Amino acid sequence: MNQNVNYLAPVAEASVEDRSNFIWKCYAHVVGAILAFAAIEMYLFQAGVAQSMAMRLSEIWWMIFGAFILGGWGATHVAHRVQSIQAQYGALAFFIVIQAIIFAPILYIASVMRPGLIDDAVGVTVLGCVGLIATAMITRKDFSFLRGMLVWVGILAFVGIIFSMISGFQLGTWFSVAMIGFAGAAVLYDTSNIIHHYPQDKYVAASMQLFGSIALMFWYILRLFMSRD
């Protein structure tokens, strides 16, 4: 989900060709980020790191959650504020690595639970995100009004997760369903910003934000499928 983007020349004010190039760059980088994420996960599985993390999940859960919060915030902060394209790429690479480490234990557990479970979650995530992105692209509607709702729901979700970790209370299936809806709204919001609000030199930051929202949706779809098995 995108934090508020400060800009002087949004892509919406550029020529049709420049807008088209910017949008294609964003989605090419999102695809590249997903492929890099998958490659890192394959390495973590083959090296036995994912299995080791899964076996120690109860011990390192706080570290994983901290990496998710601090890594995501730090990479986003840097990507939106630096002018150098190299620094933006550095932030994107860091974010991809952090996401891969966070996902490694849950992906290993899912692979052990049932063959094909991960593929099912990937398929639903792809269909959902393609539909949401297509909605934003076809309607050209500005979904920036979603920001306030996303911030407040995000805070409530964060508090709920912290409470569940401290108290041992299980958030359950409906929390996963709600978070899938939250991630879907974030995908709409990020896509809208790509169309309307990002400056042309921030295509790396824009792709990182959308990749993060897609990853969030995949996480909770995977958790939902795992809870049903």
N, CA and C of each residue as an Amber inpcrd file, in Angstrom:
protein
   687
   0.8470000  -1.1890000   0.0000000   0.0000000   0.0000000   0.0000000
   0.8730000   1.2260000   0.0000000   0.5420000   2.2130000  -0.7960000
   1.3510000   3.4000000  -0.9580000   1.1270000   4.3940000   0.1480000
   2.2170000   4.9590000   0.6770000   2.1030000   6.1130000   1.5240000
   1.8440000   7.3010000   0.6150000   1.4610000   8.4240000   1.1750000
   1.1220000   9.5610000   0.3600000   2.3120000   9.9830000  -0.4860000
   2.1250000  10.1710000  -1.7640000   3.2080000  10.4780000  -2.6820000
   3.2500000  11.9730000  -2.9480000   4.3630000  12.5980000  -2.5920000
   4.5290000  14.0150000  -2.8650000   5.1080000  14.1550000  -4.2650000
   4.4940000  14.9680000  -5.0960000   4.9460000  15.0600000  -6.4660000
   4.6790000  16.4520000  -6.9980000   5.4400000  16.8270000  -8.0300000
   5.2490000  18.1100000  -8.6970000   4.6700000  17.9070000 -10.0890000
   5.0470000  16.8130000 -10.7550000   4.5920000  16.5660000 -12.1210000
   4.0710000  15.1480000 -12.2210000   2.8130000  14.9110000 -11.8600000
   2.2650000  13.5540000 -11.9270000   2.2230000  13.0390000 -13.3530000
   2.2860000  11.7220000 -13.4890000   2.3260000  11.1070000 -14.8030000
   1.0550000  11.4050000 -15.5910000  -0.0510000  11.6830000 -14.9040000
  -1.3030000  11.9950000 -15.5870000  -1.1840000  13.2480000 -16.4580000
  -0.2190000  14.1290000 -16.1500000  -0.0320000  15.3520000 -16.9250000
   0.9490000  15.1650000 -18.0720000   1.5300000  13.9800000 -18.1940000
   2.4840000  13.7070000 -19.2610000   1.7540000  13.3600000 -20.5520000
   2.5200000  13.2150000 -21.6260000   1.9280000  12.8320000 -22.9050000
   1.4410000  11.3870000 -22.8450000   0.6100000  11.0190000 -23.8080000
   0.0720000   9.6620000 -23.8620000   1.2090000   8.6420000 -23.9600000
   2.2020000   8.9350000 -24.7740000   3.3250000   8.0140000 -24.9320000
   4.1070000   7.8590000 -23.6260000   4.3580000   8.9760000 -22.9370000
   5.1000000   8.9270000 -21.6780000   4.3110000   8.1820000 -20.6020000
   2.9910000   8.4040000 -20.5680000   2.1630000   7.6850000 -19.5940000
   2.2010000   6.1860000 -19.8680000   2.0950000   5.8240000 -21.1370000
   2.1100000   4.4130000 -21.5110000   3.4430000   3.7690000 -21.1430000
   4.5350000   4.4710000 -21.4260000   5.8600000   3.9340000 -21.0990000
   6.0240000   3.7660000 -19.5890000   5.5430000   4.7370000 -18.8310000
   5.6510000   4.6720000 -17.3800000   4.8830000   3.4700000 -16.8270000
   3.6640000   3.2840000 -17.3030000   2.8330000   2.1770000 -16.8160000
   3.4610000   0.8350000 -17.1730000   3.9730000   0.7100000 -18.3870000
   4.5990000  -0.5540000 -18.7780000   5.8610000  -0.8140000 -17.9680000
   6.6230000   0.2240000 -17.6800000   7.8170000   0.0590000 -16.8380000
   7.4210000  -0.4490000 -15.4480000   6.3650000   0.1370000 -14.9010000
   5.9090000  -0.2760000 -13.5700000   5.5580000  -1.7520000 -13.5440000
   4.7490000  -2.2000000 -14.4970000   4.3000000  -3.5860000 -14.4810000
   5.4130000  -4.5530000 -14.8610000   6.3390000  -4.1090000 -15.6880000
   7.5030000  -4.9490000 -15.9880000   8.3380000  -5.1600000 -14.7390000
   8.4790000  -4.1180000 -13.9340000   9.2460000  -4.2390000 -12.6980000
   8.5080000  -5.0860000 -11.6630000   7.1800000  -5.0140000 -11.6500000
   6.4130000  -5.8690000 -10.7400000   6.6260000  -7.3390000 -11.1040000
   6.5360000  -7.6480000 -12.3880000   6.7740000  -9.0280000 -12.8430000
   8.1970000  -9.4530000 -12.5040000   9.1570000  -8.5500000 -12.7310000
  10.5420000  -8.8620000 -12.3990000  10.7250000  -9.1230000 -10.9170000
  10.0500000  -8.3330000 -10.0820000  10.1340000  -8.5220000  -8.6310000
   9.5660000  -9.8780000  -8.2320000   8.4450000 -10.2650000  -8.8410000
   7.8220000 -11.5550000  -8.5350000   8.7440000 -12.7000000  -8.9380000
   9.3750000 -12.5890000 -10.1030000  10.2890000 -13.6350000 -10.5570000
  11.5160000 -13.7220000  -9.6460000  12.0290000 -12.5600000  -9.2260000
  13.1730000 -12.5540000  -8.3090000  12.7920000 -13.1660000  -6.9670000
  11.5910000 -12.8430000  -6.4880000  11.0780000 -13.4220000  -5.2480000
  11.0170000 -14.9470000  -5.3550000  10.4870000 -15.4410000  -6.4720000
  10.3800000 -16.8930000  -6.6740000  11.7580000 -17.5480000  -6.7240000
  12.7190000 -16.8780000  -7.3620000  14.0700000 -17.4320000  -7.4620000
  14.7280000 -17.5290000  -6.0820000  14.5310000 -16.5070000  -5.2540000
  15.0950000 -16.5340000  -3.9030000  14.4460000 -17.6360000  -3.0800000
  13.1280000 -17.7970000  -3.2220000  12.4440000 -18.8610000  -2.4900000
  12.9670000 -20.2370000  -2.9000000  13.2070000 -20.4320000  -4.1730000
  13.7490000 -21.7070000  -4.6340000  15.1100000 -21.9720000  -3.9850000
  15.9260000 -20.9480000  -3.9080000  17.2340000 -21.1110000  -3.2590000
  17.0680000 -21.4450000  -1.7770000  16.1760000 -20.7370000  -1.0870000
  15.9740000 -20.9870000   0.3430000  15.4600000 -22.3980000   0.5920000
  14.6300000 -22.9130000  -0.3160000  14.1340000 -24.2830000  -0.1870000
  15.2640000 -25.2840000  -0.4350000  16.0230000 -25.0740000  -1.5030000
  17.0770000 -26.0110000  -1.8660000  18.2050000 -26.0220000  -0.8420000
  18.4640000 -24.8700000  -0.2260000  19.5330000 -24.7750000   0.7680000
  19.0980000 -25.2580000   2.1430000  17.8140000 -25.5730000   2.3010000
  17.3060000 -26.0470000   3.5850000  16.9820000 -24.9370000   4.5660000
  17.1350000 -23.6900000   4.1300000  16.8680000 -22.5570000   5.0210000
  15.3870000 -22.4680000   5.3650000  14.5310000 -22.6730000   4.3700000
  13.0860000 -22.5910000   4.6010000  12.6360000 -23.6330000   5.6210000
  13.1610000 -24.8490000   5.5050000  12.7980000 -25.9000000   6.4530000
  13.2740000 -25.5560000   7.8610000  14.4890000 -25.0540000   7.9630000
  15.0280000 -24.6800000   9.2730000  14.2020000 -23.5820000   9.9190000
  13.8040000 -22.5830000   9.1230000  12.9960000 -21.4890000   9.6530000
  11.6260000 -21.9860000  10.0760000  11.0420000 -22.8890000   9.2920000
   9.7180000 -23.4280000   9.6260000   9.7530000 -24.2040000  10.9320000
  10.8250000 -24.9420000  11.1630000  10.9420000 -25.7370000  12.3870000
  11.1300000 -24.8560000  13.6190000  11.6600000 -23.6630000  13.4190000
  11.9000000 -22.7440000  14.5390000  10.9280000 -21.5710000  14.5210000
   9.7980000 -21.7380000  13.8280000   8.8910000 -20.6210000  13.6020000
   8.4310000 -19.9820000  14.9060000   8.1180000 -20.7890000  15.9100000
   7.6300000 -20.2370000  17.1730000   8.6850000 -19.3800000  17.8670000
   9.9680000 -19.6720000  17.6020000  11.0520000 -18.9300000  18.2310000
  11.3800000 -17.6420000  17.4900000  11.2320000 -17.6650000  16.1790000
  11.6790000 -16.5160000  15.3730000  10.5230000 -15.6900000  14.8220000
   9.2660000 -15.9860000  15.2430000   8.1210000 -15.2810000  14.6820000
   8.2250000 -13.7760000  14.8890000   8.6790000 -13.3670000  16.0920000
   8.8090000 -11.9320000  16.3570000   9.8310000 -11.2900000  15.4250000
  10.9120000 -12.0210000  15.1330000  11.9270000 -11.4920000  14.2250000
  11.3680000 -11.3460000  12.8160000  10.5760000 -12.3300000  12.3800000
   9.9730000 -12.2670000  11.0440000   9.0040000 -11.0920000  10.9500000
   8.1710000 -10.9580000  11.9770000   7.2010000  -9.8610000  11.9690000
   7.9130000  -8.5120000  12.0100000   8.9710000  -8.4090000  12.7960000
   9.7370000  -7.1670000  12.8500000  10.3880000  -6.8400000  11.5220000
  10.9060000  -7.8800000  10.8460000  11.5120000  -7.6770000   9.5330000
  10.4720000  -7.1980000   8.5280000   9.2660000  -7.7350000   8.6340000
   8.1830000  -7.3360000   7.7280000   7.8520000  -5.8490000   7.8890000
   7.7240000  -5.4050000   9.1520000   7.3620000  -4.0160000   9.4210000
   8.5100000  -3.0650000   9.0810000   9.6810000  -3.3260000   9.6580000
  10.8140000  -2.4240000   9.4770000  11.3560000  -2.4560000   8.0560000
  11.4440000  -3.6570000   7.4740000  11.9520000  -3.7670000   6.1180000
  11.0500000  -3.0830000   5.1090000   9.7410000  -3.3180000   5.2260000
   8.7990000  -2.6930000   4.3080000   8.7780000  -1.1850000   4.4450000
   8.7480000  -0.7170000   5.6970000   8.7290000   0.7310000   5.9140000
  10.0190000   1.3720000   5.4330000  11.1440000   0.7600000   5.7640000
  12.4300000   1.3410000   5.3900000  12.6260000   1.4040000   3.8870000
  12.2960000   0.3200000   3.1900000  12.4680000   0.2950000   1.7460000
  11.5430000   1.3000000   1.0690000  10.3070000   1.3810000   1.5490000
   9.3460000   2.3280000   0.9860000   9.7950000   3.7670000   1.2210000
  10.2550000   4.0500000   2.4350000  10.7200000   5.3930000   2.7840000
  11.8510000   5.8340000   1.8600000  12.8100000   4.9350000   1.6510000
  13.9490000   5.2650000   0.8050000  13.5210000   5.4510000  -0.6410000
  12.7240000   4.5070000  -1.1490000  12.3570000   4.5330000  -2.5640000
  11.5860000   5.7930000  -2.9370000  10.7720000   6.3140000  -2.0050000
   9.9590000   7.4860000  -2.3280000  10.7030000   8.7980000  -2.1600000
  11.8460000   8.7620000  -1.4970000  12.5130000  10.0200000  -1.1770000
  13.8420000  10.2270000  -1.8800000  14.4370000   9.1650000  -2.3790000
  15.7090000   9.3170000  -3.0680000  15.4680000   9.7020000  -4.5210000
  16.4100000  10.4180000  -5.0810000  16.3160000  10.8230000  -6.4760000
  17.0480000   9.8430000  -7.3900000  18.0610000   9.1740000  -6.8550000
  18.8720000   8.2650000  -7.6580000  18.0850000   7.0090000  -8.0080000
  18.0830000   6.6380000  -9.2710000  17.3960000   5.4260000  -9.6950000
  18.1030000   4.2020000  -9.1290000  19.4400000   4.3100000  -8.9490000
  20.1830000   3.1900000  -8.3740000  19.7360000   2.9150000  -6.9400000
  19.4960000   3.9820000  -6.1680000  19.0420000   3.8100000  -4.7880000
  17.6390000   3.2180000  -4.7480000  16.7910000   3.5940000  -5.6990000
  15.4550000   3.0110000  -5.7690000  15.5390000   1.5020000  -6.0460000
  16.4270000   1.1210000  -6.9520000  16.6110000  -0.2970000  -7.2370000
  17.1550000  -1.0350000  -6.0180000  18.0380000  -0.3760000  -5.2750000
  18.5620000  -0.9820000  -4.0580000  17.4580000  -1.2380000  -3.0490000
  16.5500000  -0.2630000  -2.9060000  15.4240000  -0.4270000  -1.9870000
  14.5080000  -1.5550000  -2.4470000  14.2670000  -1.6460000  -3.7510000
  13.4240000  -2.7160000  -4.2850000  14.0530000  -4.0850000  -4.0310000
  15.3600000  -4.1910000  -4.2900000  16.0450000  -5.4630000  -4.0730000
  15.9910000  -5.8650000  -2.6000000  16.2050000  -4.9120000  -1.7140000
  16.1410000  -5.1830000  -0.2760000  14.7540000  -5.6650000   0.1200000
  13.7350000  -5.0190000  -0.4160000  12.3540000  -5.3630000  -0.1020000
  12.0120000  -6.7700000  -0.5810000  12.4910000  -7.1400000  -1.7650000
  12.2340000  -8.4750000  -2.3050000  12.8770000  -9.5390000  -1.4130000
  14.1010000  -9.2940000  -0.9850000  14.8000000 -10.2540000  -0.1240000
  14.0600000 -10.4110000   1.2070000  13.6480000  -9.2810000   1.8010000
  12.9150000  -9.3270000   3.0670000  11.6210000 -10.1310000   2.9040000
  10.8820000  -9.8760000   1.8370000   9.6320000 -10.5970000   1.5990000
   9.8930000 -12.0980000   1.4240000  10.9570000 -12.4440000   0.7130000
  11.2740000 -13.8510000   0.4950000  11.5900000 -14.5500000   1.8140000
  12.3180000 -13.8970000   2.6930000  12.6470000 -14.4720000   3.9980000
  11.3840000 -14.6430000   4.8410000  10.5140000 -13.6450000   4.8000000
   9.2610000 -13.7120000   5.5660000   8.3830000 -14.8700000   5.0920000
   8.3260000 -15.0630000   3.7880000   7.4440000 -16.0880000   3.2260000
   8.0070000 -17.5000000   3.3380000   9.3130000 -17.6380000   3.4980000
   9.9500000 -18.9510000   3.4260000   9.3230000 -19.9800000   4.3690000
   9.1430000 -19.6820000   5.6660000   8.5880000 -20.7220000   6.5520000
   7.1600000 -21.1070000   6.2290000   6.3020000 -20.1410000   5.9160000
   4.9080000 -20.4750000   5.6410000   4.7880000 -21.2320000   4.3170000
   5.6350000 -20.9130000   3.3440000   5.6100000 -21.6490000   2.0850000
   6.0790000 -23.0820000   2.2890000   7.0720000 -23.2770000   3.1400000
   7.5270000 -24.6440000   3.4110000   6.4210000 -25.4540000   4.0940000
   5.7830000 -24.8530000   5.0880000   4.6980000 -25.5470000   5.7930000
   3.5650000 -25.8860000   4.8220000   3.2250000 -24.9380000   3.9350000
   2.1650000 -25.1770000   2.9550000   2.5300000 -26.3120000   2.0040000
   3.7960000 -26.3700000   1.6030000   4.2300000 -27.4280000   0.6860000
   4.1530000 -28.8090000   1.3320000   4.3650000 -28.8660000   2.6370000
   4.2790000 -30.1340000   3.3610000   2.8210000 -30.5340000   3.5870000
   1.9610000 -29.5530000   3.8350000   0.5560000 -29.8370000   4.1270000
  -0.1450000 -30.5210000   2.9730000   0.0220000 -29.9630000   1.7630000
  -0.6680000 -30.5500000   0.6020000   0.0150000 -30.1210000  -0.6820000
   0.4150000 -31.0540000  -1.5250000   0.9630000 -30.6890000  -2.8330000
  -0.0790000 -29.8980000  -3.6390000   0.3460000 -28.8520000  -4.2560000
  -0.5570000 -28.0400000  -5.0590000  -1.2060000 -26.9000000  -4.3040000
  -1.0670000 -26.8580000  -2.9760000  -1.7060000 -25.7910000  -2.2010000
  -1.1410000 -24.4270000  -2.5800000   0.1810000 -24.3570000  -2.7230000
   0.8120000 -23.0810000  -3.1000000   0.3610000 -22.6600000  -4.4880000
   0.2950000 -23.6220000  -5.4140000  -0.1520000 -23.2950000  -6.7770000
  -1.5810000 -22.7550000  -6.7690000  -2.4320000 -23.3370000  -5.9530000
  -3.8120000 -22.8570000  -5.8540000  -3.8500000 -21.4120000  -5.3510000
  -3.0430000 -21.1350000  -4.3210000  -3.0060000 -19.7790000  -3.7630000
  -2.4460000 -18.7890000  -4.7710000  -1.4310000 -19.2050000  -5.5020000
  -0.8550000 -18.3420000  -6.5410000  -1.9000000 -18.0360000  -7.6090000
  -2.6290000 -19.0710000  -8.0510000  -3.6380000 -18.8840000  -9.0910000
  -4.7260000 -17.9100000  -8.6810000  -5.2310000 -18.0490000  -7.4580000
  -6.2760000 -17.1400000  -6.9750000  -5.7270000 -15.7170000  -6.8420000
  -4.5010000 -15.5960000  -6.3550000  -3.8850000 -14.2680000  -6.2190000
  -3.7380000 -13.5880000  -7.5730000  -3.2620000 -14.3410000  -8.5520000
  -3.0790000 -13.7750000  -9.9020000  -4.4150000 -13.3330000 -10.4810000
  -5.4330000 -14.1850000 -10.3870000  -6.7490000 -13.8340000 -10.9240000
  -7.3160000 -12.6000000 -10.2280000  -7.2040000 -12.5650000  -8.9010000
  -7.7240000 -11.4290000  -8.1560000  -7.0190000 -10.1360000  -8.5130000
  -5.6900000 -10.1810000  -8.5750000  -4.9210000  -8.9590000  -8.8600000
  -5.1310000  -8.4890000 -10.2930000  -5.1790000  -9.4270000 -11.2230000
  -5.4270000  -9.0440000 -12.6260000  -6.7920000  -8.3710000 -12.7490000
  -7.8010000  -8.9200000 -12.0720000  -9.1290000  -8.3040000 -12.1180000
  -9.1440000  -6.9110000 -11.5240000  -8.4680000  -6.7220000 -10.4030000
  -8.4350000  -5.4140000  -9.7510000  -7.6490000  -4.4040000 -10.5740000
  -6.5110000  -4.8300000 -11.1070000  -5.7040000  -3.9280000 -11.9390000
  -6.4670000  -3.5460000 -13.2010000  -7.1450000  -4.5340000 -13.7970000
  -7.9370000  -4.2490000 -14.9980000  -9.0640000  -3.2690000 -14.6890000
  -9.6800000  -3.3950000 -13.5230000 -10.7420000  -2.4740000 -13.1230000
 -10.2250000  -1.0460000 -13.0580000  -9.0610000  -0.8760000 -12.4210000
  -8.4880000   0.4640000 -12.3060000  -8.0640000   1.0050000 -13.6720000
  -7.5110000   0.1410000 -14.5190000  -7.0330000   0.5800000 -15.8270000
  -8.1860000   0.9330000 -16.7540000  -9.2540000   0.1230000 -16.7240000
 -10.3750000   0.3460000 -17.6430000 -11.2120000   1.5410000 -17.2180000
 -11.5200000   1.6350000 -15.9360000 -12.3790000   2.7250000 -15.4680000
 -11.6360000   4.0580000 -15.3790000 -10.2860000   3.9860000 -15.2110000
  -9.4620000   5.1930000 -15.0330000  -9.9050000   6.0120000 -13.8190000
 -10.6060000   5.3910000 -12.9100000 -11.0840000   6.0820000 -11.7160000
  -9.9280000   6.3190000 -10.7540000  -9.9540000   7.4660000 -10.1050000
  -8.9370000   7.7940000  -9.1100000  -9.3770000   7.2310000  -7.7560000
  -8.6660000   6.2160000  -7.2840000  -9.0050000   5.5680000  -6.0240000
  -8.2070000   6.1190000  -4.8460000  -7.6990000   7.3350000  -4.9850000
  -6.9110000   7.9080000  -3.8920000  -7.7420000   8.1200000  -2.6310000
  -9.0760000   8.1600000  -2.7750000  -9.9390000   8.3220000  -1.6060000
  -9.8490000   7.1240000  -0.6620000  -9.2710000   6.0120000  -1.1290000
  -9.1410000   4.8280000  -0.2910000  -8.0350000   4.9650000   0.7500000
  -7.1970000   5.9620000   0.6240000  -6.0250000   6.0540000   1.4930000
  -6.4010000   6.0960000   2.9700000  -7.3630000   6.9400000   3.3360000
  -7.7480000   7.0650000   4.7360000  -8.2320000   5.7390000   5.3030000
  -9.0650000   5.0460000   4.5320000  -9.5740000   3.7550000   4.9840000
  -8.4510000   2.7460000   5.1410000  -7.5210000   2.7290000   4.1870000
  -6.4160000   1.7810000   4.2500000  -5.5170000   2.0340000   5.4540000
  -5.2850000   3.3040000   5.7610000  -4.4460000   3.6360000   6.9170000
  -5.0870000   3.1360000   8.2050000  -6.3690000   3.4470000   8.3940000
  -7.0470000   3.0600000   9.6340000  -7.2070000   1.5520000   9.7610000
  -7.5940000   0.8970000   8.6730000  -7.7290000  -0.5560000   8.7170000
  -6.3680000  -1.2060000   8.9420000  -5.3360000  -0.6430000   8.3220000
  -3.9930000  -1.1640000   8.5240000  -3.5530000  -1.0690000   9.9730000
  -3.8580000   0.0520000  10.6270000  -3.5180000   0.2240000  12.0420000
  -4.2760000  -0.7860000  12.8930000  -5.5860000  -0.9370000  12.6270000
  -6.3860000  -1.8990000  13.3870000  -5.8730000  -3.3260000  13.1980000
  -5.4970000  -3.6610000  11.9570000  -4.9740000  -5.0060000  11.6940000
  -3.6600000  -5.2240000  12.4340000  -2.8040000  -4.2070000  12.4280000
  -1.5270000  -4.2970000  13.1290000  -1.7380000  -4.5250000  14.6220000
  -2.6600000  -3.7620000  15.2060000  -2.9620000  -3.9170000  16.6310000
  -3.5180000  -5.3200000  16.8970000  -4.4040000  -5.7930000  16.0140000
  -4.9750000  -7.1180000  16.1780000  -3.9230000  -8.2180000  16.1150000
  -2.9790000  -8.0830000  15.2050000  -1.9180000  -9.0860000  15.0700000
  -1.0270000  -9.0880000  16.3100000  -0.6660000  -7.9000000  16.7820000
   0.1540000  -7.8030000  18.0000000  -0.5800000  -8.4370000  19.1810000
  -1.8830000  -8.1310000  19.3100000  -2.6760000  -8.6900000  20.4100000
  -2.7120000 -10.2090000  20.3360000  -2.8870000 -10.7440000  19.1330000
  -2.9600000 -12.1970000  18.9850000  -1.6300000 -12.8550000  19.3250000
  -0.5260000 -12.1980000  18.9870000   0.7910000 -12.7480000  19.2820000
   1.0790000 -12.7430000  20.7750000   0.6160000 -11.6910000  21.4720000
   0.8610000 -11.5890000  22.9140000  -0.0580000 -12.5120000  23.7060000
  -1.3290000 -12.5370000  23.3130000  -2.3250000 -13.2810000  24.1010000
  -2.4930000 -14.7290000  23.6690000  -2.0360000 -15.0630000  22.4740000
  -2.2500000 -16.4100000  21.9580000  -3.6070000 -16.5890000  21.3130000
  -4.3820000 -15.5150000  21.2000000  -5.7100000 -15.5710000  20.5890000
  -5.5800000 -15.7610000  19.0790000  -6.3230000 -16.7080000  18.5330000
  -6.2870000 -16.9880000  17.1030000  -7.2580000 -16.0670000  16.3570000
  -6.7400000 -15.3340000  15.3820000  -7.5840000 -14.3920000  14.6400000
  -8.5770000 -15.1100000  13.7330000  -8.2170000 -16.2630000  13.2210000
  -9.1770000 -17.0920000  12.5110000  -9.3810000 -16.7530000  11.0400000
 -10.3370000 -17.4850000  10.4490000 -10.5930000 -17.4050000   9.0170000
 -11.0850000 -16.0410000   8.5880000 -11.9830000 -15.4480000   9.3680000
 -12.5720000 -14.1830000   8.9420000 -11.5560000 -13.0550000   8.9140000
 -10.5490000 -13.1360000   9.7620000  -9.4840000 -12.1280000   9.7100000
  -8.7260000 -12.2410000   8.3880000  -8.4240000 -13.4710000   7.9600000
  -7.7410000 -13.6620000   6.6780000  -8.5830000 -13.1320000   5.5300000
  -9.9030000 -13.3960000   5.5770000 -10.8050000 -12.8980000   4.5330000
 -10.7930000 -11.3670000   4.5120000 -10.8600000 -10.7540000   5.7040000
 -10.8390000  -9.2930000   5.7880000  -9.5290000  -8.7220000   5.2480000
  -8.4170000  -9.3900000   5.5470000  -7.1180000  -8.9030000   5.0780000
  -6.9490000  -9.0930000   3.5740000  -7.5810000 -10.1140000   3.0210000
  -7.5770000 -10.2600000   1.5590000  -8.3060000  -9.0800000   0.9210000
  -9.4530000  -8.6920000   1.5220000 -10.1650000  -7.5150000   1.0420000
  -9.3310000  -6.2620000   1.1800000  -8.6200000  -6.1320000   2.3050000
  -7.7400000  -4.9850000   2.5370000  -6.6360000  -4.9260000   1.4710000
  -6.0220000  -6.0750000   1.1960000  -4.9700000  -6.1190000   0.1850000
  -5.5210000  -5.7930000  -1.2030000  -6.7420000  -6.2490000  -1.4860000
  -7.3620000  -5.9220000  -2.7640000  -7.5740000  -4.4290000  -2.9250000
  -8.0320000  -3.7700000  -1.8510000  -8.2000000  -2.3180000  -1.8950000
  -6.8580000  -1.6340000  -2.1010000  -5.7910000  -2.1900000  -1.4830000
  -4.4520000  -1.6190000  -1.6500000  -3.9650000  -1.7570000  -3.0920000
  -4.2800000  -2.8820000  -3.7430000  -3.9120000  -3.0660000  -5.1500000
  -4.6140000  -2.0260000  -6.0230000  -5.9020000  -1.7980000  -5.7690000
  -6.6360000  -0.7650000  -6.5010000  -6.0000000   0.6090000  -6.2830000
  -5.6930000   0.9060000  -5.0300000  -5.1150000   2.2070000  -4.6850000
  -3.7520000   2.4070000  -5.3510000  -2.9060000   1.3820000  -5.2940000
  -1.5790000   1.4910000  -5.9000000  -1.6570000   1.6340000  -7.4180000
  -2.5450000   0.8610000  -8.0360000  -2.7090000   0.9600000  -9.4890000
  -3.2220000   2.3380000  -9.8800000  -4.1600000   2.8630000  -9.1080000
  -4.6750000   4.2040000  -9.3700000  -3.5660000   5.2430000  -9.2870000
  -2.6930000   5.1090000  -8.3000000  -1.5840000   6.0570000  -8.1740000
  -0.6110000   5.9440000  -9.3360000  -0.4030000   4.7180000  -9.8300000
   0.4510000   4.5340000 -11.0030000  -0.1360000   5.2610000 -12.2050000
  -1.4400000   5.2240000 -12.3480000  -2.1030000   5.8620000 -13.4880000
  -2.1490000   7.3750000 -13.3430000  -2.3490000   7.8540000 -12.1220000
  -2.6730000   9.2650000 -11.9360000  -1.6170000  10.1090000 -11.2290000
  -0.8850000   9.5630000 -10.2740000  -0.1850000  10.4310000  -9.3290000
   1.3270000  10.3210000  -9.2560000   1.8990000   9.2060000  -9.6240000
   3.3530000   9.0900000  -9.4920000   4.0630000   9.9720000 -10.5190000
   5.1910000  10.5720000 -10.1460000   6.0280000  11.2450000 -11.1480000
   6.7510000  10.2120000 -12.0000000   7.1760000  10.6050000 -13.1670000
   7.7050000   9.6470000 -14.1300000   9.0030000   8.9860000 -13.6850000
   9.7380000   9.5920000 -12.7670000  11.0030000   9.0090000 -12.3430000
  10.8520000   8.0530000 -11.1560000   9.6070000   7.7480000 -10.7620000
   9.3800000   6.8950000  -9.5980000   8.7430000   5.5620000  -9.9750000
   9.0530000   5.0640000 -11.1530000   8.4360000   3.8060000 -11.5630000
   8.9380000   2.6250000 -10.7290000  10.1620000   2.7210000 -10.1990000
  10.6610000   1.6400000  -9.3470000   9.9120000   1.6360000  -8.0110000
   9.7450000   2.8310000  -7.4220000   8.9920000   2.9390000  -6.1660000
   7.5510000   2.4870000  -6.3550000   6.9550000   2.8730000  -7.4850000
   5.5660000   2.4860000  -7.7610000   5.4430000   0.9730000  -7.8760000
   6.3850000   0.3490000  -8.5710000   6.3280000  -1.1050000  -8.7280000
   6.5310000  -1.8080000  -7.3950000   7.3670000  -1.2430000  -6.5200000
   7.5930000  -1.8550000  -5.2160000   6.3300000  -1.8080000  -4.3690000
   5.6040000  -0.7030000  -4.4220000   4.3600000  -0.5900000  -3.6620000
   3.3390000  -1.6100000  -4.1270000   3.1820000  -1.7500000  -5.4320000
   2.2090000  -2.7090000  -5.9590000   2.6500000  -4.1360000  -5.6510000
   3.9250000  -4.4260000  -5.7810000   4.4360000  -5.7460000  -5.4330000
   4.1450000  -6.0730000  -3.9650000   4.3120000  -5.0910000  -3.0820000
   4.0360000  -5.3060000  -1.6750000   2.5740000  -5.6360000  -1.4150000
   1.6680000  -4.9620000  -2.1080000   0.2400000  -5.2290000  -1.9350000
  -0.1390000  -6.6050000  -2.4750000   0.4650000  -6.9830000  -3.6040000
   0.2120000  -8.3120000  -4.1660000   0.7300000  -9.3950000  -3.2120000
   1.9160000  -9.1580000  -2.6330000   2.4800000 -10.1140000  -1.6800000
   1.5820000 -10.2590000  -0.4570000   1.0200000  -9.1410000  -0.0030000
   0.1130000  -9.1860000   1.1520000  -1.1190000 -10.0250000   0.8390000
  -1.6760000  -9.8340000  -0.3520000  -2.8330000 -10.6260000  -0.7480000
  -2.4810000 -12.1060000  -0.8200000  -1.3380000 -12.4400000  -1.3960000
  -0.9040000 -13.8330000  -1.5000000  -0.7330000 -14.4590000  -0.1210000
  -0.1620000 -13.7000000   0.8170000   0.0600000 -14.1970000   2.1790000
  -1.2540000 -14.6530000   2.8150000  -2.2770000 -13.8040000   2.7190000
  -3.5360000 -14.1350000   3.3980000  -4.3860000 -15.1290000   2.6270000
  -4.2520000 -15.1640000   1.3110000  -4.9170000 -16.2270000   0.5530000
  -4.2910000 -17.5740000   0.9040000  -2.9750000 -17.6000000   1.0230000
  -2.2890000 -18.8290000   1.4050000  -2.6990000 -19.2650000   2.8150000
  -2.7660000 -18.3150000   3.7430000  -3.1880000 -18.6400000   5.1070000
  -4.6270000 -19.1690000   5.1220000  -5.4880000 -18.5710000   4.3170000
  -6.8700000 -19.0270000   4.2390000  -6.9480000 -20.4520000   3.7200000
  -6.2210000 -20.7720000   2.6680000  -6.2080000 -22.1270000   2.1240000
  -5.6400000 -23.1080000   3.1330000  -4.6050000 -22.7110000   3.8590000
  -4.0010000 -23.5880000   4.8590000  -4.9590000 -23.8680000   6.0060000
  -5.7680000 -22.8870000   6.3700000  -6.7170000 -23.0750000   7.4750000
  -7.8350000 -24.0310000   7.1100000  -8.0610000 -24.2190000   5.8100000
  -9.1440000 -25.1100000   5.3580000  -8.6660000 -26.5410000   5.1670000
  -7.3440000 -26.7300000   5.1500000  -6.7940000 -28.0840000   4.9530000
  -6.6070000 -28.7890000   6.2800000
